[in-house]
Amino acid sequence: MKVGDLVVLNKSPFEYENVFGYSNGDIGIIKKKVIGQSRLYNCCIVLLLKDLKEYNIPQSYMSLLEEKC
């Protein structure tokens, strides 16, 4: 995944909106990649289209939203 990619949240353990403000099914655009100190996981700053706010979301919670051929 890279900056500008359209993504959908589909692997989050939160089925409904939670304290973090996002849930499975939300669609967003990657604005920035963040690599943590521990390097156990990568996060991205994602602009979610539902409210046009930026969220820090683990990359493992999302997948690319690709056009099907």
N, C-alpha and C positions, 0 to 999 in steps of 0.2 A: 504494500500500500504506500502511496505517496501523496504529497500535498495536492489538493484539488480533486482527489478521487471521491466519488459518490459512494457512500456506504450505508448499510442497514444493520441495525443492532439485532442480532438473532441468537447470540450465545450467552447473553447475560443471565446470571442466576436470578435476576429480578423480573418476574413476569408482569408485574404492575409497577406503576411509577413509585419511586422510593425516595428516600432522603437525598439521593444524588440527583434526582430530577429526570432520569431517563429510564427507559424500559425497552424490552424487545419490541421490534417493529418500527422503532423510530428511525428516520432517515436523516442523514447529515452529510456534510462536506468536511473532509480533513483539512484543517488550517495549518497545523504544525505537528511534527513528530517530536516526542519527548522520550529520551532514553534515561532511565533511572540509574542511580548510583549502583544498585545491586545487580543490574542487568538480568534480573529474573523475569521481568516482563517489560514490554514497551507500551507506552501510552501515547495517545494522540489528543490534541486539542481539536474537538469536533464542533462545528456549528450545526446545531440541530434545526431542521426546517420547521418543526412544530412551534417553536417560540423564538427562533433566531437568536438564541443564546449559545455561548461557548461552554463546553463541558470537557473535562479531562477524563477520557474513557480508555480503559485497557484495550489494546489492539486485538486481543484474543476474544473480545466480546462482539466483534463486528466482522462483516465480510463485504466484499465489493458488490455493489449493485450493478450488475452487468446486463446489457441488452441480450436477450436470447435470440439466437440465429435460427 
